[in-house]
Amino acid sequence: MLDVIAAMQYTAGESFNALLPILKRAGLEQVLSICELSGGLSNHNYKITTPAGSYVLRVNADAADSFCFREQERFYWQQLAQAKLAPALLWVSEDERYYLSDFIESDLIESAVASVAECAVIEHNVIDSERFQRKRFIHWPALERQTSAADFVLGQSSLGILYHGYSQQAYLNPEPWLMPIQQDKHPNSAANLLLELLLQLRELPTGSYAISITEQWQEYHQQMLAYQASLALTHDWSERVAKLLGIQIDIKHWCDDLAACLIKPQFCHRDLNPHNLLLKNNRLYCIDFEYATASHPLCELAVVLATHALTPAQQNELVTQYLSQHPYVTSHAVAAVPAAIDMYWVFACYWALLMAAQTEPSRSADYLAWFDCFWPLITQAS
């Protein structure tokens, strides 16, 4: 007997009553509550509470099927769960639309989130303001900040680390990367936790799946052109396509820079933004493996740098430690970090357009708005 004592609001097109038989198929008979979880730009997640414990039911968006292979996603999810880097995947529906996994209640992290400019001031001890000295406890997603390649370079320049023509791999002053710069010693610091996770992930087996950054660009680009040729899409969508078409030469340069420093692909989650990370008992867990595959090692680093509110010194420490004696990239890989950040935002723009092309008009506008959010973060975009 289903004993439901709390009903919540739903926005994924899945009514409360529609979810109950699905949960029963997953083996959850006595449901106490269902609550939609925040986060997720395509799929929808629900926290399911029962007398035996709490779980997450994920409802996969149909449009996302063009971006990922569900078999591949499950392979990496189960691999990371076995390594204690992801919640256990407990059940998958026959049509692969629903996933049930363990629920991990994320701990708070002690942090102070500031802008790049503020961080640079703090690190150079120019001011001593009480508002910067106070720490506050926040959820991990509150660390989200969109950082462009230009922001990253500016922050490193504030530490005396100079780039020149970074898209061409001309790095003038490599010595500072070998020097530790004011590492955050707090045992629960974001930078330290992210570094620990990145080092663990790069040691995982790659499996039989792989895609290079160049191949990913070409795959997304061909999908975009196919939609442009076959669907009667809006003028707003076509305008944004034209923007991406206008930076194809830049994209090729960034892909070439990244290919030049690659020795061997490694396992990459490829979407380690703050909403896909959970903090529990002073370690990070990953969720959402739709884009996981073997790829360029800088993919992982770029996402973290592009989406987390880290100070320039934390960014420096993360890049230095991650690339120190990295077995799968050359010693010049540090010069390609800005190119990797640019490609992360390029892929985000392609993703937004492809999702908009496959979604009903009421949601399509939301994805075009995401494109407009991502587009200014790409270098030389106008």
C-alpha positions, 0 to 999 in steps of 0.5 A: 500500500502506498502511504503518501503523506506529503505531495510537492510541486512538479515541473517535469511533466511527471504528475505525482500519481504518474510517479507512484507506479514507476517507484513501485516498479523500482521496488519502492512500495511505501513512499513517504514523500516526493520532492523535486530537487533543484539543478539540472538543465535538462533532466529532472531529479526527485528525492524519494523518502521511504521508511527504509531510506532516501533515494533519487529518481531521475527522469531523463529528458528525451532531447538529451538522448542525442547527446549521450548513450545510456549504456555508456552513462551507466557503465561509468556511473557504476564504475565510479560508484564502485570507486566510492566516487558516486552514489550507487545506481540501484535500478534502471527502467526498461525504457531507460527513462528512469534511474533510481540511485542512493540519495546523498545528503550533501554537507555544507562547506565553509567558504567565502565567495568573492569576485575575481577582482576581490580575490586578487585584492584579498590575496595581495593583502591590500585591504583587511576587511571584516567582511572578507574575514568572515566565513559562512557555511554554504551548499556546494552549488553556491560555489558556482561562478561562470569564469571565461578564459579571459577571466582566468588569464586576468586572475593569473596575471594578478599573481605575476603569471603572464600569458601572451597569445595563449591560443598559440601556446606561447607561454612566456613565464613558466617558472611561477607555475612551479612555485606554491602560491598561498595554498588554502590549508583549510581541510575542507577547502573547495580547491583541495577537495576538487584537486583530490577528486581530479587526481582520483578520476584520472586514475580510473579505467577509460573503458571502451568509449572515447572522443577527442575535443575535435571529434566532439566539436565536429559531432555537435557541429554536424548535428546543428547543421542537420537541424538547420537543414531539416527543421523549420526553426525560428529566426532567433535560433538561426541568428545564434547558429550564425554566431557559432559559424563566425568563430569556426576558425577560432574553434579550430585553433583551440582544438589544435592547441589541445591536440598538440599537448595530448599524449593519451586520453583519460577518463573524463566526467566532462561536466564537473560543475558545482551542481554535479558534485556532492560533498559528504564526510569531507570528500566529493561525489559525482553525479550525472554521467551523460557526457562521461568518456575517455577524452582530453585531461584538460576537459576536467580541469577546464570545467572546474576552472570555468564553473567554480568560484575559486580565487586566482591563487586557488586556480593556480594551485589546482592547475599546478598540482593537477598538471605536475608530472601528469602522465597523459599531457606534455609539459606545455599543457599549461599553455592550453588551459585557456583554450580548454576553458574556451572549448567548454563554453563553445560546447555549452553553446552548441548544447543550448542550440541542440536542446532548443532545436529538439524542445517544444517552443515553451522550453526552447526559449529557455535554452536560447537564453542559456546560449546568450548566457554562455556566448559572452564567455567565449574569447573573441565572441562578438 
